[in-house]
Amino acid sequence: MAIVEVQGLRKSYAGRPVVDGVTFRVEEGEIFGILGPNGAGKTTTVECVEGLRLPDAGTVRVAGFDPVTDHDRVTRILGAQLQESELQPKLTVREALELYAAFYPEPADWRPLAERLGLTGKLTTRFAKLSGGQKQRLFIALALIGNPRVVVLDELTTGLDPRARRDTWSLIEEVRAGGVTVLLVTHFMEEAQRLCDRIAVIDRGRIAALDTPSGLIRRTGGGTVISFTPSRPLDEADLAGLPRAASVETREGRVVIHGTDETANAVITLLARHRVTAHQLRVTEATLDDAFLDLTEEKI
Ligand SMILES: Nc1ncnc2c1ncn2[C@@H]1O[C@H](COP(=O)(O)OP(=O)(O)OP(=O)(O)O)[C@@H](O)[C@H]1O
């Protein structure tokens, strides 16, 4: 069952459309990613889901309720991540948890929540004194304190070091394992690829693609990327004739081919036949990065 439904959402600022007909459904229990370049309209979209912005057109439903007209009901179903500026720097972790618990009629017990999020040792620490990773864990705790069915996390790991980011990913997986649906806004490909069941790629206010991470990667046409710098240029016709090659590009002397294992084998045969040496020959799996660049590039 879809817990979040967005249909034909539009929002303009000063006559400039920033969300331009966005439609998606988030199924209960999934981690759904919204991925896109800066300014694509991701935050505006989720703020409409949270009922913080009024859409110009389209419908948004959270568990069947309108986030604007049924705001109270939606805030009980949907937990939103606070922005750093929204929390008083002098509040201690314990005070913040108690304060936010008081906003809900049936809050979660904050003690086990703090324990699960590794905050028990920090209860008397003021918010301003927490590390980036500890602040993010507190934001997750506060987003979960109302026992929501769905939680919206927007750029949760921005600014975190790689270890804190990985710890936060594990927490997000635990949140989902606890039965909470996660709507995750991110511009980290690795994060989206690792965590999300499905991803909506938003580009200039529109959905450029909506699929599983592996489905998005397949759309780039080739799951295998072969790249090398040949000792002398290869014949264009030979490159164009490679089997199952979805794309062949030469950038500053480096050849980059998207294809399959069969393409990789044919490249090696081609190089041997022409006695061309391949410097820095790499055969790698395509990543979401490749798909993202392909899906969001400027199309003139
Ligand atoms: N209140 C506002 N008034 C005017 N313009 C706004 C307002 N809020 C956002 N915008 C503009 O709308 C566009 C989309 O912003 P939004 O924050 O939704 O994008 P985003 O995809 O979340 O970007 P980022 O990854 O940079 O956070 C941007 O160009 C932004 O400057």
The ligand as an SDF file (V2000), in Angstrom:
LIG
                    3D

 31 33  0  0  0  0  0  0  0  0999 V2000
   11.0100   30.1700   -0.6420 N   0  0  0  0  0  0  0  0  0  0  0  0
   11.5960   30.2480   -1.8260 C   0  0  0  0  0  0  0  0  0  0  0  0
   11.4840   31.3600   -2.5900 N   0  0  0  0  0  0  0  0  0  0  0  0
   12.0560   31.4530   -3.8090 C   0  0  0  0  0  0  0  0  0  0  0  0
   12.7860   30.4690   -4.3720 N   0  0  0  0  0  0  0  0  0  0  0  0
   12.9550   29.3400   -3.6700 C   0  0  0  0  0  0  0  0  0  0  0  0
   12.3750   29.1620   -2.3630 C   0  0  0  0  0  0  0  0  0  0  0  0
   12.7000   27.9320   -1.9270 N   0  0  0  0  0  0  0  0  0  0  0  0
   13.4540   27.3560   -2.8920 C   0  0  0  0  0  0  0  0  0  0  0  0
   13.6090   28.1990   -3.9390 N   0  0  0  0  0  0  0  0  0  0  0  0
   14.3190   27.9090   -5.2040 C   0  0  0  0  0  0  0  0  0  0  0  0
   13.7060   26.7930   -5.7930 O   0  0  0  0  0  0  0  0  0  0  0  0
   14.6590   25.9520   -6.4180 C   0  0  0  0  0  0  0  0  0  0  0  0
   14.4980   24.5340   -5.8980 C   0  0  0  0  0  0  0  0  0  0  0  0
   14.8880   24.5220   -4.5200 O   0  0  0  0  0  0  0  0  0  0  0  0
   14.8940   23.2110   -3.6380 P   0  0  0  0  0  0  0  0  0  0  0  0
   15.4530   23.5950   -2.3260 O   0  0  0  0  0  0  0  0  0  0  0  0
   13.5730   22.5680   -3.6790 O   0  0  0  0  0  0  0  0  0  0  0  0
   15.9300   22.3250   -4.4550 O   0  0  0  0  0  0  0  0  0  0  0  0
   16.7950   21.0900   -3.9900 P   0  0  0  0  0  0  0  0  0  0  0  0
   16.6910   20.1100   -5.1060 O   0  0  0  0  0  0  0  0  0  0  0  0
   16.3860   20.6210   -2.6580 O   0  0  0  0  0  0  0  0  0  0  0  0
   18.2390   21.7010   -3.9640 O   0  0  0  0  0  0  0  0  0  0  0  0
   19.4940   21.4700   -2.9850 P   0  0  0  0  0  0  0  0  0  0  0  0
   20.0310   20.1110   -3.3260 O   0  0  0  0  0  0  0  0  0  0  0  0
   20.4030   22.5640   -3.4140 O   0  0  0  0  0  0  0  0  0  0  0  0
   18.9860   21.5940   -1.5960 O   0  0  0  0  0  0  0  0  0  0  0  0
   16.0080   26.5650   -6.1520 C   0  0  0  0  0  0  0  0  0  0  0  0
   16.4060   27.3010   -7.2890 O   0  0  0  0  0  0  0  0  0  0  0  0
   15.7600   27.4620   -4.9700 C   0  0  0  0  0  0  0  0  0  0  0  0
   16.6360   28.5790   -5.0030 O   0  0  0  0  0  0  0  0  0  0  0  0
  1  2  1  0
  2  3  1  0
  2  7  2  0
  3  4  2  0
  4  5  1  0
  5  6  2  0
  6  7  1  0
  6 10  1  0
  7  8  1  0
  8  9  2  0
  9 10  1  0
 10 11  1  0
 11 12  1  0
 11 30  1  0
 12 13  1  0
 13 14  1  0
 13 28  1  0
 14 15  1  0
 15 16  1  0
 16 17  2  0
 16 18  1  0
 16 19  1  0
 19 20  1  0
 20 21  2  0
 20 22  1  0
 20 23  1  0
 23 24  1  0
 24 25  2  0
 24 26  1  0
 24 27  1  0
 28 29  1  0
 28 30  1  0
 30 31  1  0
M  END
$$$$
